[in-house]
């Protein structure tokens, strides 16, 4: 067995490396949600949320608190490929769930807001 070789490109996959020393790999042909950066994030600051979509369509972006109450919702027209949401949060300290929804599925992840 040998692990030697060039791994600069893997057909159908993208690798995202953020400036906060985290990385995620995803299939560019699938609807995918990436972890927000930074996480945790401070209240009254910007966090970046990225998602990949193989089609251009309307995406519902939503954030809920730990009790299930919707604290932010908006519709986003996505482009094919990696899309970025710069969320300027004015949320209270706590744990939140953010999600993106297309015509077929909903994907969610958690984010932490700190002081």
PAVOFI-727271 format. One record per residue (C-alpha): residue number from 1; residue in one letter; y, z, x. Coordinates in Angstrom, 3 decimals. Last residue first. Layout:
PAVOFI-727271
    nr   rest      north         up       east
   NUM      A          Y          Z          X
...
END
This chain:
PAVOFI-727271
    nr   rest      north         up       east
   115      X     37.520     24.876    -20.029
   114      X     34.187     23.155    -20.541
   113      X     33.005     20.315    -22.775
   112      X     29.291     19.557    -22.465
   111      X     27.768     16.252    -23.430
   110      X     24.555     15.424    -25.208
   109      X     22.930     12.050    -25.774
   108      X     22.218      9.897    -28.831
   107      X     20.812      6.464    -29.646
   106      X     20.850      5.061    -33.188
   105      X     18.833      1.991    -34.107
   104      X     18.611     -1.481    -35.635
   103      X     22.027     -2.630    -36.861
   102      X     23.795     -0.844    -33.994
   101      X     24.484      2.859    -33.559
   100      X     26.005      4.742    -30.657
    99      X     25.764      8.493    -30.370
    98      X     27.527     11.511    -28.931
    97      X     26.154     15.005    -29.292
    96      X     28.406     17.930    -28.474
    95      X     28.044     21.220    -26.599
    94      X     31.030     23.546    -26.426
    93      X     34.649     24.073    -25.387
    92      X     36.989     22.628    -27.984
    91      X     37.531     18.898    -28.183
    90      X     40.645     16.966    -27.223
    89      X     38.651     14.305    -25.526
    88      X     40.134     11.136    -24.158
    87      X     37.035      8.965    -24.431
    86      X     37.061      5.947    -22.111
    85      X     34.357      3.856    -23.784
    84      X     32.663      1.266    -21.576
    83      X     30.437     -1.684    -22.512
    82      X     27.642     -3.113    -20.353
    81      X     26.181     -6.400    -21.518
    80      X     27.037     -8.614    -24.489
    79      X     30.363     -7.473    -25.894
    78      X     30.804     -4.680    -28.394
    77      X     33.224     -4.396    -31.297
    76      X     33.690     -0.657    -31.668
    75      X     33.728      1.366    -34.879
    74      X     35.085      4.883    -34.632
    73      X     34.027      8.454    -35.288
    72      X     35.124     11.821    -33.892
    71      X     34.438     15.429    -34.913
    70      X     31.432     14.751    -37.176
    69      X     29.961     18.122    -38.148
    68      X     26.312     18.504    -37.143
    67      X     26.527     22.219    -36.332
    66      X     26.371     21.578    -32.574
    65      X     29.417     19.313    -32.813
    64      X     29.173     15.620    -33.607
    63      X     30.536     12.584    -31.782
    62      X     30.259      9.061    -33.212
    61      X     30.408      5.479    -32.008
    60      X     29.401      2.831    -34.580
    59      X     28.790     -0.497    -32.880
    58      X     29.828     -3.852    -34.347
    57      X     28.131     -6.800    -32.672
    56      X     27.819     -8.902    -29.538
    55      X     24.173     -8.866    -28.551
    54      X     22.049     -7.554    -25.629
    53      X     23.830     -4.192    -25.762
    52      X     24.468     -1.743    -22.953
    51      X     26.256      1.563    -23.380
    50      X     28.781      3.442    -21.293
    49      X     30.624      6.711    -21.885
    48      X     33.453      7.728    -19.563
    47      X     35.061     11.147    -19.946
    46      X     38.813     11.671    -20.038
    45      X     40.455     15.095    -20.014
    44      X     41.856     17.482    -22.614
    43      X     38.739     19.680    -22.448
    42      X     36.943     19.597    -19.105
    41      X     33.842     17.490    -18.609
    40      X     30.290     18.623    -18.043
    39      X     29.296     15.896    -17.583
    38      X     31.590     13.514    -15.754
    37      X     30.531     10.900    -16.665
    36      X     28.757     10.366    -19.976
    35      X     25.024      9.666    -19.844
    34      X     24.039      6.066    -20.588
    33      X     23.159      4.531    -23.964
    32      X     20.843      1.518    -24.152
    31      X     20.321     -1.452    -26.497
    30      X     17.833     -3.553    -24.571
    29      X     17.942     -6.799    -22.562
    28      X     19.825     -5.230    -19.643
    27      X     16.943     -2.825    -19.033
    26      X     18.439      0.370    -17.659
    25      X     18.779      2.205    -14.364
    24      X     20.909      5.310    -14.059
    23      X     22.808      6.807    -11.146
    22      X     24.696      9.995    -10.472
    21      X     26.813     10.760     -7.424
    20      X     30.069     11.410     -9.294
    19      X     31.464      7.984     -8.400
    18      X     28.961      6.359    -10.697
    17      X     25.951      4.253     -9.792
    16      X     24.727      1.927    -12.536
    15      X     21.549     -0.037    -11.854
    14      X     20.838     -3.103    -13.954
    13      X     17.465     -4.414    -15.031
    12      X     16.216     -7.783    -16.322
    11      X     15.017     -9.055    -12.942
    10      X     15.073     -6.343    -10.293
     9      X     17.613     -7.138     -7.636
     8      X     18.457     -5.496     -4.328
     7      X     14.947     -4.157     -3.868
     6      X     14.040     -6.130     -0.757
     5      X     10.771     -5.186      0.787
     4      X      8.697     -2.361      2.205
     3      X      6.824     -0.079     -0.160
     2      X      3.424     -0.891      1.307
     1      X      0.000      0.000      0.000
END
